[in-house]
Amino acid sequence: MTNKSDDDVNEIDCVEAFDHLYSYLNNEITNPIYLANIEHHLSHCKSCYSRVQMEKEINQRIKISGKSEAPDSLKERLGKLMDDL
């Protein structure tokens, strides 16, 4: 989390925090004040913080599962489906 003081932080609501959830998780928020606003909200909102933690876990599991190769049977089925298009 950033080291901005509480004087620099503006309160945002859950809807605004959720609207920028994936940008936050992907480290795409470059404005340090806005980043501080989101992190301040997450530090006070148990629901949004839980959602962020859940999304982080899902992303981690996707990364791990993406390292394995698809079975040949799946590749064949996908190939047939694409040929039918």
N, C-alpha and C positions, 0 to 999 in steps of 0.2 A: 504494500500500500504506500501511497505517496506521503510525503512529510509536510503537507500544506497545513497551515494553522487553521483553526476553526473560523477565523475572521475571513479567510479566503473562500470558505465553503458556502454554497447555496443549497438549501434543502430541495431535493427532488422527490417526486412521488414514485410509487412502485411502477406505474405505467411508463413513466419516462425511463426509469432504470431498466425495465424489461425491454423497451424499444431499442436499447443500446447494449443488450446483454451479449450478443455474439461479437460485436465490435470490441467490447471489453475483454471477452475471453480470448479473442484473437490478437490482442495487443494492438488494435488499430486506432485507438483513441490517442491522438497526439496532443490535444489541448490539456496541459497539466491541471488547469483549474477545473475543467469538466471531468477529468479523471478523478480528481479529488472529490468532486460532488458525488460521483457514483460510488466511490469507495466509502465515503462518509455514510451514504444511504445504506450500503451493505453492512457497515459496522453497527447500524441501529435497527435494521429490519431483518428479523430472523427468517421470514418467508423468502425474501429475495436472496439472502445469503445462502439459504438451503438450496435454492434453485441453481445458483452459481456453482455450488459444490457438486450438485447432481450433474450438471452439464459438463463440468471438468472431468468427472468420473466417466461419463459416457464417452467424451472425446478421447480419454486415455484408453478405454477399452477398444474403441474403434481403431486407434493407432496400433494397438497390439494385434488385433485380429487382422488388420490390413497387411501385416507382414507375412502371413501365410498365403500360399498359392491356392487358387480355386481347384477343386477336384476336376479331373478330365471329363467326368460325366456332366458336370455343370457347364463346362466350356462347350461341350458338344451340343447340349440343349440350347444354350444361348446362340451358338452358331446357326443352328437350324431355325430358331426364331427370327434371327436377323435375315436369313436367306428368304424366309417367307414374307418379309416386309417388302 
